[in-house]
Amino acid sequence: MPPPAPVTPVVLRGIITAAGCSQVDEDRFNWFFTTPDGKRIIVIPKQGDLVSLEIMMEILDPLPMNDGEFVKHHEAVLRRLG
């Protein structure tokens, strides 16, 4: 997958939820998810304007999501958030 543009933490949260990840916990600074297969924990920081591209790619690369699905989820999240 080519690198996407950085997104806000809320948008990234919506994208990985749409990709089948499940939120298992959260604290003041982070959301915690499991991958669809339940084998990996994903941590998304709540703070900051944008999630860095490096962190986004670390989160997105192992997910079973192709470029088209990423774009579809991204657009759906943006529509939902208005």
N, C-alpha and C positions, 0 to 999 in steps of 0.2 A: 504494500500500500504506500503510495507517495505520501510524504508528510503533509498533513492538513495544516491549516492555519490555527494558531492557538485559540482556545475558546475559554469562556468563563468556567469556574468550577461547577456552577449549576447546570450549564449546558453539557459538560462532560459527564456529569452524574446522570443526566437524562439519556445520553447516548449509550452509556454502558448498561443502564437499566433496560433500554430498548433492545440491546444486544443479548439479553438474557441473564445478566448478572443480578445477584440478589443482595440487597443491603442487609447486613447482619448486625451492624452497630454504628454508633457515631459518638464522638465526643465534641468538645468545644472547638476543636481545630480540624477534624477530619471526619469523612464518611468511610466506612469499611464495608466492602462488598466481597462476595465470593464469585469466582468465575462460574459460567454455566455448568461446568463439570464438577464444581465444588473442590477442586484441587489447589486453588490459589486464592490468596487474599489480595485484594486491590485496595489501596488507600488513596483517596482523593482529598487533597487539602481544600478546606472551605475558604481559606483566606487568600487574598490577592485578587487583582483584576482579571488576570488570565493565567491559565495553567501553562507552564513552559512546554515548548514543543518536545523537549527531551523527556519530560515526565509523561506527556500525552502518549508518545510513541511506546514508552515502556509499558504503559497501561493497555494500549490498543493492540500492539503486535501479537500477543498470545491469544487474543480473542478470535473466535470463529466468525470474522466479519470481513467482507471484501470492500473494495472502494465504493461500489454502488450502494451497499447496505449502510456504510458510514454516512454517505451523503443523504440517503433517505432518512436515517435516524436523526441526523443533524437538522435537516429541514423541518422534520416533524416536531422536534423539541423547540426550535425557534418559533414555529407557528403557535405551539401550545403556550409558550411564555409571552407571546404577543409582542 
